[in-house]
Amino acid sequence: MRHGANTLNGAAYDRMRADILAGRLRPGDRLKFATLSERYGTSISVLREVLAKLTAEKLVVEAPRQGFRVIPLSLEDLEDLTAVRCDIECMAFRYSVERGDLAWESRVIAAHHTLENTPMTVDGDPELFSDEWAKAHSHFHVTLFDACGSRRLCDLAMSLRDGAELYRRWSRPIGKDQGRDIAGEHRGLMEAALARDADTGAARLRAHITRTTHVLLDAVKDTGD
């Protein structure tokens, strides 16, 4: 019985998490038990466990007397996060270019190779980034600045990247960011790192980060969300 319950929990969790990340459950949407129960074919007790897990992952928020909602898309937070990320990640990247050794170059090449050869989207769902690609993407970007020589700077940059992950996921289904050459942007970052061209690399990194912000901001302004 316990195995069956765990199976139900896992299936409902996977589906609801995918619906949030793919924008099918939109930022700020109310998550009513009756609607969710019908949508996912499961009980309220299972849904409570699923929502508790998604709340811990900061994909869902709960407010007293208001119930659960998909976490809202905060434009103010997105703009602030983007500005700080650009400053911190570009600084860490510059230091890595200056201080990184041959082993760092090898890690950058390996991380880029993994990213370039990992399918970006889920089969049958072109608006949903795959978890495998998201991990490879994060690893590539962290590798770009992990030779900066400052543990605190590296930790701060990684923390800011983690805080932007949901916005990054939403840039595809909500921002419709599908005409973009993401693979080309990543290749350009790798090439600048290997050429030890800190100025070009930092400029490309800043443009890469802000592109996600711009497509989301434009989408929200267009829809009035």
N, C-alpha and C positions, 0 to 999 in steps of 0.2 A: 504494500500500500504506500509505504514511504517512497519507494522508487517511482511509483506512478505519480505521486504528488510532485516529486522533484522534476519529473519529465514535463508535467504540465507547467510548473513554475518556469522551467528553462525555456520552453517553447513560447510562452506568453512574454517572458522577459526579452528574448531575442527579437520577437516580432515588434514589440512596442519600442524597444531601443532603436531598431532599424527604421521604424516609422518616424521617430523623432529626428534621427540623424538625416533622414532623407527628406524632411520637411513635410511629410504627409500629415503628421501632427505638427502644426505650426507653432512658432514661438508664442507663448502666452495662452494657448488653447486650454480651456477647462477640460479636465479629465474626469468625466462622470462615470461612476461605477456601472450604472445600467448600460450606458453606451459602450463602455470598454468590455463589459461582460459579453455583450452581443457580438462585438467586433472580433474578439479573440476567443470566443467560445469557452470561457472559463469562469470559475466562481469568484465571488467577491473576496473570499479569504485568500485565494491565490493572487488576485489583483493587489491586495494590500501588501503582500510580500514583494511583489514585483515593483510597486510604486515606492516602497521603502528603499529598495536597492537602487532604483533610478534616482531617488532623492539624494542618497549618499554619493552618487556619481555626479551630482549637480546638473542632471538633465531635467529634473522635475523639482518643483518647489511646492511646499504646503503652507497655506496661510490659515490661521484660526477662522473658523466659520465660513471659509471660502473653498475649502477642499484643495485638491491637487491641480496644478497647472504645469504645462510645459514651461520650462524656464523662459522668461521673456528675452527678446533681443534688445539689448540696451545700446542705443546709438552712442550715448555719451561714453559708456564704458568701452565700446568698440574703438572709438576714435582715440580715447586716452591710452588704451592698451596698445594700439597700433603705433602711436607716437613713441611710447616708451620702448616697445620692442625694437623699433627701428634704431633708436639710439644705442640700446644695450647690445643687441645682436651684431650691429655693425662694428661697435667697439671691440667686442669679443672676436669677431672675424678678423679685424685688422691686426689684433695682437697675435692671432694664430698664424696669419700670413708672415708676420715678422719673426715669430718664435718657433713655428712648427718645423719639425725635422722630416727626414725621408720617410720615417714610419707614419707620420701624420699624412703625408701625401698619399701613401699606400692605403691608409684607412679611408681617405676621401674617395679615391678611385674605387675601392671595394664597395663602399656605401652607395656610391652613385650607380655602380653596376647592378647592385641588388635592386635599387629603386627603379632603374630603367627597365628591368626585366620582371617586375612584379605587376600583375594586372591592376589597373587603377580602380576599376569599378567592379561591383558585384554582378555576376552573370544574371542577365535578365532584368537588371535594374541600373540603367546607365546614370541615374542621378544619385547613386549611393556609392561613396568611396568605400573600397574594401578595407577591412581592418588590417589585412596584411600590408596593403599599400600605405595605409596611415602609419603603421609602425616603421616601414622602410623609409617613408618620407621624414618622419621625426628623427630617425637615426642619422640620415644624411645631413640634415640641418644641424643636429647636435655635433656631428663630426666636423663640420666646417669651423666650429669655434672651440672645440675641446682641447686645442693646443694653446689656448690663450695664456696659460700659465697662472691663472687666478681661479681657484676653486670657487670663491664667492661669486665672481662674475659669471662663471660657467653655470653655477646653480641658479643664479638669478635669471639668466637667459633661458634656461630650461623651464623654470617655473612660469615665466611669461609665455613661452610657447605652449605649455600645457593649458594655460588659461585661455589661449586662443583656439584650441582644438575644435570646440563646438562651432565657433564662427567659421572656421576653415571648412568644416563639414557642410555647413549650411550654404556656403558660397556657390555650391553646384546646383542644388535643387531650388533654392530660394533666389539666389543671385543670378541663376542661369549662366554661370561662368563656364561655358562649354566651348567657346570658340578660341580659347586661349591655348598657346603652345607651352603648357606647363613643363613638358619634358625638355623643350628647348631652353627654358629659363633655368632649369636645374643644371643642364649641360653647361650653360654660360657661367654659372656660379662655380662649378668644378674647374672649368678652364681658367677662370680668373685666379682661383686658389692655387692651382698648379703653376701658373705663370708668375705667382707672387705679386700680382697686381692688386694691391689693397684698394686703391681708389676705384677702379672699375668694378671690382667685386662688391665693395660696399654700396656703390650706386645701383648695381643689379639687385643686390639683396634688398635694399630699401624699396625699389620698384616692385619686386616680387611680393614683399609683405603687404604693401599698400594696395596692390591690385585686388586682393581679397576684400579689403575694407571697402573699396570703391564700389565693387559690384553689389555688395550687400546694402550699402547706403543708398545706391541708386534704386535698387529693388524695393526697399522699404518706402522711399519717397514716392515711387510710382504707385504703390498699392495703398499708401496711407496707413500702413501697419505701425 
